[in-house]
Amino acid sequence: MGSETRQCQNCRYYQRLKQCNSFKLWKRNCQCAGKGSENPVYQNTVAHQHGTGRCPNKFETSYAPERKEIVYCESCYNAEVV
């Protein structure tokens, strides 16, 4: 069965919990800055309703501010995905 070591039930449970988002909600601003994200990692594929400026939307999310993921508001996310 591979080189994985077997763990007890509690150890497996705590390993799964580490992969989940926290139970705390953080107040965040949308990281959409018009043509892309605040950091130059992602470039938007379509124009958003707020134009080329920074998105003004604020919301609560389970993604902490120090995490590396880019967090968009629902309208910016839907503009990119749909």
The first five atom37 places (N, CA, C, CB, O) and aatype in JSON, in Angstrom:
{
  "aatype": [12, 7, 15, 6, 16, 1, 5, 4, 5, 2, 4, 1, 18, 18, 5, 1, 10, 11, 5, 4, 2, 15, 13, 11, 10, 17, 11, 1, 2, 4, 5, 4, 0, 7, 11, 7, 15, 6, 2, 14, 19, 18, 5, 2, 16, 19, 0, 8, 5, 8, 7, 16, 7, 1, 4, 14, 2, 11, 13, 6, 16, 15, 18, 0, 14, 6, 1, 11, 6, 9, 19, 18, 4, 6, 15, 4, 18, 2, 0, 6, 19, 19],
  "atom_mask": [
    [1, 1, 1, 1, 1],
    [1, 1, 1, 0, 1],
    [1, 1, 1, 1, 1],
    [1, 1, 1, 1, 1],
    [1, 1, 1, 1, 1],
    [1, 1, 1, 1, 1],
    [1, 1, 1, 1, 1],
    [1, 1, 1, 1, 1],
    [1, 1, 1, 1, 1],
    [1, 1, 1, 1, 1],
    [1, 1, 1, 1, 1],
    [1, 1, 1, 1, 1],
    [1, 1, 1, 1, 1],
    [1, 1, 1, 1, 1],
    [1, 1, 1, 1, 1],
    [1, 1, 1, 1, 1],
    [1, 1, 1, 1, 1],
    [1, 1, 1, 1, 1],
    [1, 1, 1, 1, 1],
    [1, 1, 1, 1, 1],
    [1, 1, 1, 1, 1],
    [1, 1, 1, 1, 1],
    [1, 1, 1, 1, 1],
    [1, 1, 1, 1, 1],
    [1, 1, 1, 1, 1],
    [1, 1, 1, 1, 1],
    [1, 1, 1, 1, 1],
    [1, 1, 1, 1, 1],
    [1, 1, 1, 1, 1],
    [1, 1, 1, 1, 1],
    [1, 1, 1, 1, 1],
    [1, 1, 1, 1, 1],
    [1, 1, 1, 1, 1],
    [1, 1, 1, 0, 1],
    [1, 1, 1, 1, 1],
    [1, 1, 1, 0, 1],
    [1, 1, 1, 1, 1],
    [1, 1, 1, 1, 1],
    [1, 1, 1, 1, 1],
    [1, 1, 1, 1, 1],
    [1, 1, 1, 1, 1],
    [1, 1, 1, 1, 1],
    [1, 1, 1, 1, 1],
    [1, 1, 1, 1, 1],
    [1, 1, 1, 1, 1],
    [1, 1, 1, 1, 1],
    [1, 1, 1, 1, 1],
    [1, 1, 1, 1, 1],
    [1, 1, 1, 1, 1],
    [1, 1, 1, 1, 1],
    [1, 1, 1, 0, 1],
    [1, 1, 1, 1, 1],
    [1, 1, 1, 0, 1],
    [1, 1, 1, 1, 1],
    [1, 1, 1, 1, 1],
    [1, 1, 1, 1, 1],
    [1, 1, 1, 1, 1],
    [1, 1, 1, 1, 1],
    [1, 1, 1, 1, 1],
    [1, 1, 1, 1, 1],
    [1, 1, 1, 1, 1],
    [1, 1, 1, 1, 1],
    [1, 1, 1, 1, 1],
    [1, 1, 1, 1, 1],
    [1, 1, 1, 1, 1],
    [1, 1, 1, 1, 1],
    [1, 1, 1, 1, 1],
    [1, 1, 1, 1, 1],
    [1, 1, 1, 1, 1],
    [1, 1, 1, 1, 1],
    [1, 1, 1, 1, 1],
    [1, 1, 1, 1, 1],
    [1, 1, 1, 1, 1],
    [1, 1, 1, 1, 1],
    [1, 1, 1, 1, 1],
    [1, 1, 1, 1, 1],
    [1, 1, 1, 1, 1],
    [1, 1, 1, 1, 1],
    [1, 1, 1, 1, 1],
    [1, 1, 1, 1, 1],
    [1, 1, 1, 1, 1],
    [1, 1, 1, 1, 1]
  ],
  "atom_positions": [
    [[0.81, -1.2, 0.0], [0.0, 0.0, 0.0], [0.85, 1.26, 0.0], [-0.92, 0.0, 1.18], [0.45, 2.22, 0.65]],
    [[1.93, 1.32, -0.64], [2.75, 2.52, -0.68], [3.59, 2.67, 0.58], [0.0, 0.0, 0.0], [3.67, 1.76, 1.4]],
    [[4.2, 3.83, 0.71], [5.09, 4.07, 1.85], [4.4, 4.86, 2.96], [6.33, 4.8, 1.39], [5.07, 5.34, 3.87]],
    [[3.08, 5.0, 2.9], [2.36, 5.74, 3.93], [2.35, 4.96, 5.23], [0.93, 6.06, 3.47], [2.19, 3.73, 5.23]],
    [[2.51, 5.66, 6.33], [2.41, 5.0, 7.63], [0.97, 5.06, 8.09], [3.35, 5.65, 8.67], [0.26, 6.04, 7.85]],
    [[0.54, 4.02, 8.73], [-0.83, 3.98, 9.23], [-0.93, 4.83, 10.48], [-1.27, 2.53, 9.52], [-0.03, 4.85, 11.32]],
    [[-2.04, 5.54, 10.59], [-2.27, 6.41, 11.73], [-3.54, 6.0, 12.44], [-2.34, 7.89, 11.29], [-4.43, 5.37, 11.86]],
    [[-3.6, 6.36, 13.71], [-4.81, 6.08, 14.47], [-5.93, 7.0, 13.98], [-4.56, 6.26, 16.0], [-5.68, 7.96, 13.26]],
    [[-7.15, 6.7, 14.39], [-8.32, 7.46, 13.96], [-8.2, 8.94, 14.32], [-9.57, 6.87, 14.59], [-8.51, 9.8, 13.5]],
    [[-7.77, 9.25, 15.53], [-7.65, 10.65, 15.95], [-6.61, 11.39, 15.13], [-7.29, 10.73, 17.44], [-6.82, 12.55, 14.76]],
    [[-5.49, 10.75, 14.83], [-4.45, 11.4, 14.03], [-4.96, 11.7, 12.62], [-3.19, 10.51, 13.95], [-4.69, 12.78, 12.09]],
    [[-5.68, 10.76, 12.02], [-6.25, 11.0, 10.69], [-7.25, 12.14, 10.73], [-6.93, 9.72, 10.15], [-7.29, 12.97, 9.81]],
    [[-8.06, 12.2, 11.78], [-9.05, 13.27, 11.94], [-8.37, 14.63, 12.03], [-9.92, 13.02, 13.2], [-8.8, 15.57, 11.37]],
    [[-7.33, 14.75, 12.84], [-6.63, 16.03, 12.99], [-5.89, 16.43, 11.72], [-5.66, 15.95, 14.16], [-5.76, 17.61, 11.43]],
    [[-5.4, 15.46, 10.96], [-4.77, 15.76, 9.68], [-5.79, 16.35, 8.7], [-4.12, 14.5, 9.09], [-5.47, 17.28, 7.96]],
    [[-7.01, 15.79, 8.71], [-8.07, 16.33, 7.84], [-8.46, 17.74, 8.27], [-9.29, 15.41, 7.86], [-8.7, 18.59, 7.42]],
    [[-8.54, 17.99, 9.58], [-8.91, 19.32, 10.07], [-7.9, 20.39, 9.65], [-9.03, 19.3, 11.59], [-8.29, 21.53, 9.41]],
    [[-6.64, 20.03, 9.56], [-5.61, 20.99, 9.15], [-5.85, 21.5, 7.73], [-4.22, 20.35, 9.25], [-5.44, 22.61, 7.39]],
    [[-6.5, 20.69, 6.91], [-6.74, 21.06, 5.51], [-7.96, 21.94, 5.34], [-6.89, 19.82, 4.68], [-8.15, 22.51, 4.26]],
    [[-8.8, 22.06, 6.35], [-10.03, 22.86, 6.26], [-9.75, 24.33, 6.52], [-11.07, 22.33, 7.25], [-8.77, 24.68, 7.18]],
    [[-10.64, 25.18, 6.01], [-10.57, 26.6, 6.32], [-10.92, 26.8, 7.79], [-11.52, 27.43, 5.41], [-11.55, 25.94, 8.4]],
    [[-10.51, 27.92, 8.33], [-10.78, 28.19, 9.74], [-12.27, 28.48, 9.94], [-9.94, 29.39, 10.24], [-13.0, 28.7, 8.98]],
    [[-12.71, 28.46, 11.19], [-14.1, 28.73, 11.51], [-14.35, 30.22, 11.71], [-14.51, 27.97, 12.76], [-15.47, 30.65, 11.98]],
    [[-13.3, 31.01, 11.58], [-13.41, 32.45, 11.76], [-13.65, 33.11, 10.41], [-12.15, 33.03, 12.44], [-13.09, 32.68, 9.4]],
    [[-14.48, 34.16, 10.41], [-14.69, 34.94, 9.19], [-13.89, 36.22, 9.27], [-16.19, 35.24, 8.98], [-13.88, 36.89, 10.3]],
    [[-13.22, 36.56, 8.19], [-12.38, 37.75, 8.11], [-13.05, 38.78, 7.21], [-10.97, 37.4, 7.57], [-13.61, 38.43, 6.18]],
    [[-13.0, 40.03, 7.6], [-13.5, 41.11, 6.75], [-12.4, 41.44, 5.75], [-13.91, 42.38, 7.6], [-11.29, 41.8, 6.12]],
    [[-12.74, 41.32, 4.47], [-11.74, 41.52, 3.42], [-12.28, 42.45, 2.35], [-11.33, 40.18, 2.79], [-13.49, 42.62, 2.2]],
    [[-11.38, 43.04, 1.61], [-11.71, 43.8, 0.41], [-11.45, 42.9, -0.79], [-10.87, 45.13, 0.32], [-10.58, 42.02, -0.75]],
    [[-12.21, 43.13, -1.86], [-11.96, 42.4, -3.1], [-10.57, 42.74, -3.59], [-13.05, 42.73, -4.18], [-10.17, 43.91, -3.56]],
    [[-9.83, 41.76, -4.04], [-8.46, 41.97, -4.5], [-8.37, 42.24, -6.0], [-7.62, 40.78, -4.15], [-7.28, 42.2, -6.57]],
    [[-9.51, 42.5, -6.63], [-9.51, 42.84, -8.05], [-9.09, 44.3, -8.2], [-10.91, 42.59, -8.69], [-9.69, 45.19, -7.59]],
    [[-8.08, 44.54, -9.0], [-7.56, 45.9, -9.19], [-7.79, 46.38, -10.62], [-6.06, 45.96, -8.85], [-6.99, 47.16, -11.14]],
    [[-8.86, 45.94, -11.25], [-9.17, 46.39, -12.6], [-8.73, 45.4, -13.66], [0.0, 0.0, 0.0], [-9.51, 44.53, -14.05]],
    [[-7.5, 45.51, -14.11], [-7.0, 44.61, -15.17], [-6.47, 43.3, -14.62], [-5.9, 45.3, -15.95], [-6.2, 42.38, -15.39]],
    [[-6.32, 43.2, -13.32], [-5.81, 41.98, -12.71], [-5.97, 42.03, -11.21], [0.0, 0.0, 0.0], [-6.69, 42.88, -10.68]],
    [[-5.3, 41.13, -10.53], [-5.35, 41.11, -9.07], [-4.39, 42.15, -8.5], [-5.02, 39.7, -8.52], [-3.56, 42.7, -9.23]],
    [[-4.51, 42.41, -7.2], [-3.62, 43.38, -6.54], [-2.16, 43.03, -6.75], [-3.92, 43.45, -5.03], [-1.34, 43.88, -7.09]],
    [[-1.85, 41.76, -6.55], [-0.48, 41.32, -6.86], [-0.48, 40.94, -8.35], [-0.02, 40.09, -5.94], [-1.53, 40.56, -8.87]],
    [[0.62, 41.01, -9.03], [0.63, 40.79, -10.48], [0.56, 39.31, -10.89], [1.87, 41.38, -11.07], [1.05, 38.95, -11.96]],
    [[-0.05, 38.48, -10.07], [-0.1, 37.05, -10.36], [-1.17, 36.72, -11.4], [-0.37, 36.26, -9.08], [-0.96, 35.87, -12.27]],
    [[-2.32, 37.4, -11.33], [-3.45, 37.05, -12.2], [-3.88, 38.25, -13.03], [-4.63, 36.53, -11.36], [-4.02, 39.35, -12.5]],
    [[-4.11, 38.03, -14.32], [-4.64, 39.06, -15.21], [-6.08, 38.68, -15.57], [-3.77, 39.21, -16.5], [-6.34, 37.56, -15.99]],
    [[-7.01, 39.61, -15.39], [-8.42, 39.35, -15.69], [-8.61, 39.1, -17.18], [-9.3, 40.52, -15.23], [-7.88, 39.64, -18.01]],
    [[-9.6, 38.28, -17.51], [-9.87, 37.94, -18.9], [-10.97, 38.79, -19.51], [-10.23, 36.48, -19.01], [-11.05, 38.89, -20.74]],
    [[-11.82, 39.41, -18.69], [-12.92, 40.26, -19.17], [-12.97, 41.53, -18.33], [-14.28, 39.5, -19.1], [-12.39, 41.61, -17.25]],
    [[-13.68, 42.54, -18.86], [-13.87, 43.79, -18.11], [-14.9, 43.56, -17.0], [-14.32, 44.95, -19.04], [-15.89, 42.85, -17.21]],
    [[-14.66, 44.14, -15.85], [-15.59, 44.01, -14.73], [-16.44, 45.25, -14.62], [-14.82, 43.76, -13.41], [-16.13, 46.27, -15.23]],
    [[-17.53, 45.18, -13.84], [-18.48, 46.3, -13.75], [-17.86, 47.54, -13.11], [-19.69, 45.87, -12.95], [-18.39, 48.63, -13.33]],
    [[-16.79, 47.42, -12.35], [-16.18, 48.58, -11.72], [-15.14, 49.25, -12.62], [-15.53, 48.18, -10.41], [-14.53, 50.24, -12.23]],
    [[-14.94, 48.73, -13.8], [-14.02, 49.33, -14.76], [-12.57, 48.98, -14.48], [0.0, 0.0, 0.0], [-12.27, 47.87, -14.04]],
    [[-11.67, 49.93, -14.74], [-10.24, 49.66, -14.59], [-9.72, 49.98, -13.2], [-9.47, 50.44, -15.61], [-8.55, 49.71, -12.91]],
    [[-10.55, 50.55, -12.35], [-10.12, 50.87, -10.99], [-10.26, 49.69, -10.05], [0.0, 0.0, 0.0], [-10.71, 48.61, -10.44]],
    [[-9.87, 49.91, -8.83], [-9.95, 48.89, -7.78], [-11.43, 48.62, -7.43], [-9.16, 49.33, -6.51], [-12.22, 49.56, -7.35]],
    [[-11.79, 47.38, -7.22], [-13.16, 47.0, -6.84], [-13.44, 47.48, -5.42], [-13.36, 45.46, -6.96], [-12.63, 47.24, -4.52]],
    [[-14.58, 48.14, -5.18], [-14.89, 48.68, -3.85], [-15.58, 47.69, -2.91], [-15.75, 49.88, -4.0], [-15.82, 48.02, -1.75]],
    [[-15.9, 46.49, -3.37], [-16.68, 45.55, -2.56], [-15.91, 45.02, -1.36], [-17.13, 44.39, -3.42], [-14.72, 44.71, -1.43]],
    [[-16.64, 44.94, -0.23], [-16.11, 44.36, 1.01], [-17.02, 43.19, 1.39], [-16.03, 45.43, 2.17], [-18.22, 43.23, 1.14]],
    [[-16.45, 42.17, 2.0], [-17.21, 40.98, 2.34], [-16.5, 40.21, 3.43], [-17.43, 40.09, 1.1], [-15.39, 40.56, 3.83]],
    [[-17.14, 39.14, 3.92], [-16.53, 38.26, 4.91], [-16.19, 36.94, 4.24], [-17.49, 38.04, 6.13], [-16.95, 36.42, 3.43]],
    [[-15.03, 36.4, 4.6], [-14.57, 35.15, 4.02], [-13.8, 34.34, 5.06], [-13.69, 35.41, 2.77], [-13.32, 34.89, 6.05]],
    [[-13.69, 33.06, 4.83], [-12.91, 32.21, 5.73], [-11.43, 32.21, 5.37], [-13.45, 30.78, 5.7], [-10.63, 31.56, 6.05]],
    [[-11.04, 32.92, 4.32], [-9.63, 33.03, 3.93], [-8.97, 34.17, 4.7], [-9.48, 33.24, 2.4], [-9.34, 35.33, 4.52]],
    [[-8.01, 33.84, 5.55], [-7.31, 34.84, 6.37], [-6.47, 35.76, 5.48], [-6.41, 34.15, 7.43], [-6.02, 35.34, 4.41]],
    [[-6.26, 37.01, 5.91], [-5.48, 37.96, 5.1], [-4.06, 37.5, 4.79], [-5.43, 39.28, 5.8], [-3.52, 37.86, 3.74]],
    [[-3.45, 36.73, 5.66], [-2.06, 36.31, 5.41], [-1.94, 35.13, 4.45], [-1.39, 35.96, 6.72], [-0.83, 34.73, 4.1]],
    [[-3.08, 34.56, 4.02], [-3.02, 33.44, 3.06], [-2.65, 33.95, 1.68], [-4.36, 32.69, 3.01], [-2.88, 35.12, 1.36]],
    [[-2.09, 33.08, 0.86], [-1.58, 33.49, -0.45], [-2.65, 33.52, -1.54], [-0.47, 32.57, -0.86], [-2.41, 34.07, -2.61]],
    [[-3.82, 32.94, -1.31], [-4.85, 32.89, -2.34], [-5.37, 34.3, -2.66], [-6.0, 31.99, -1.89], [-5.45, 35.16, -1.78]],
    [[-5.73, 34.5, -3.91], [-6.35, 35.75, -4.34], [-7.84, 35.62, -4.07], [-6.06, 36.06, -5.87], [-8.46, 34.63, -4.45]],
    [[-8.43, 36.62, -3.4], [-9.84, 36.56, -3.02], [-10.6, 37.67, -3.75], [-10.0, 36.69, -1.48], [-10.34, 38.85, -3.55]],
    [[-11.55, 37.26, -4.6], [-12.4, 38.2, -5.33], [-13.8, 38.18, -4.71], [-12.46, 37.84, -6.84], [-14.21, 37.18, -4.11]],
    [[-14.53, 39.29, -4.86], [-15.93, 39.32, -4.44], [-16.73, 38.46, -5.42], [-16.49, 40.81, -4.39], [-16.21, 38.0, -6.43]],
    [[-17.99, 38.25, -5.1], [-18.81, 37.36, -5.93], [-18.97, 37.89, -7.36], [-20.17, 37.18, -5.3], [-18.89, 37.11, -8.31]],
    [[-19.19, 39.19, -7.52], [-19.4, 39.72, -8.88], [-18.13, 39.63, -9.72], [-19.88, 41.18, -8.81], [-18.21, 39.29, -10.9]],
    [[-16.97, 39.93, -9.15], [-15.71, 39.81, -9.91], [-15.4, 38.35, -10.22], [-14.54, 40.45, -9.12], [-14.94, 38.02, -11.31]],
    [[-15.65, 37.48, -9.26], [-15.41, 36.05, -9.48], [-16.3, 35.53, -10.61], [-15.68, 35.25, -8.17], [-15.83, 34.83, -11.51]],
    [[-17.59, 35.88, -10.55], [-18.51, 35.41, -11.6], [-18.15, 35.98, -12.97], [-19.94, 35.79, -11.25], [-18.31, 35.29, -13.98]],
    [[-17.66, 37.21, -13.01], [-17.24, 37.8, -14.29], [-16.1, 36.98, -14.9], [-16.81, 39.27, -14.11], [-16.04, 36.83, -16.12]],
    [[-15.21, 36.48, -14.08], [-14.07, 35.7, -14.57], [-14.44, 34.26, -14.91], [-12.96, 35.71, -13.54], [-13.91, 33.69, -15.86]],
    [[-15.35, 33.68, -14.15], [-15.64, 32.26, -14.3], [-16.74, 31.99, -15.33], [-16.05, 31.66, -12.97], [-16.65, 31.04, -16.1]],
    [[-17.76, 32.82, -15.33], [-18.92, 32.57, -16.2], [-18.75, 33.07, -17.57], [-20.13, 33.17, -15.63], [-19.65, 32.93, -18.4]]
  ]
}
